[in-house]
């Protein structure tokens, strides 16, 4: 079959401002390297570090206002207006570029998909929508059960989508429960760049720890935005409990990589005596791979996740993960083999997991090595990208995508 011509829709198309954007960039660039012809429609944004864009991907930037705001996941009126402005520009681009693509691949299944769908279908284009998370009430899979008659109407409207990409079994089940046929739902996980995120050799790791100001204590990393669903406040409470029962040499240093609205409250909690000297809030960092390569343990205490990039990145760096048993965490981690799973919102279980891991360096090393093997076997970009090419080919041939 001829190389597919894909128009990628990603309001956030950048590698270090959010997991969905990072997945969109890396996937699109790899698909182009594999022969696909790719055009990207994204928001025009300012304040981003320079990045070299490969020649195989053409980018179209749509003015949608608030160019300095990169993440706008909260369901507010201001964010809705930004989405509507982007959607209007997207609709115009779909018409203007109609001779350049056969498949529209939308990363995210909210307002842009809802408004672009009739345009794409009128133009005779196939539409693929990726659903990366549940529980926020703004994407397919959450609509019918949350928003009454409006949600049921939106779910009916989105029944015109030709193929869904569900990154987890939970998302696939939610889409099916919302009425979309199983034959249109492809289960394709997220992936990680295993060249960028990798374990460091002993000498390299020692150099990284010295450069980052890390001492001999175990280093625990949390990477992600400081928002309520990430549950970092619970992590601080668990750390305080664990530290109280550990010998001084094994009391870990918790490094928080990321920023967000809860930072002031977390800083205040970290300054209390029971956590004095145990927490560093580093804010937004562009060198996350260095921190992961220097660390000993990754912790994800989230209440809500799809298939978290932070988890895959930490595992690729050879770190054991202590994570809540939700979403993609359950699919990536085999409890006790390459990480540990605990119930969400269970501070005692999280504290016990921290104590167990940081108190046993041999266990952390064993689980971390197994975590890297898990990534190499199942979650590399090289393994996942060809599945999208298969999906596009099946879609254009009129075949089921449910077994991709």
Secondary structure, DSSP 8 states (H G I E B T S, - for coil): ----EEEEE-SS--SSS-HHHHHHHHHHHHHHHTT-EEEEEEE---S-------TTEEEEEE--S-TT-----S--HHHHHHHHHHHHHHHHHHHHTTTS-SEEEEESSSHHHHHHHHHHHHTT-EEEEEE---SSSSSTTSSTTTSHHHHHHHHHHGGG-SEEEESSHHHHHHHHHTT--GGGEEE----B-TTTS----HHHHHHHHHHTT--SS-EEEEES--SGGGTHHHHHHHHHHHHHTS-GGG--EEEEEB--TTHHHHHHHHTSGGGTTSEEEEES-S-HHHHHHH-SEEEE--SS-SS-HHHHHHHHTT-EEEEESSHHHHHH--BTTTEEEE-TT-HHHHHHHHHHHHT-HHHHHHHHHHHHHHHHHH-BHHHHHHHHHHHHHHHHHT---TT-
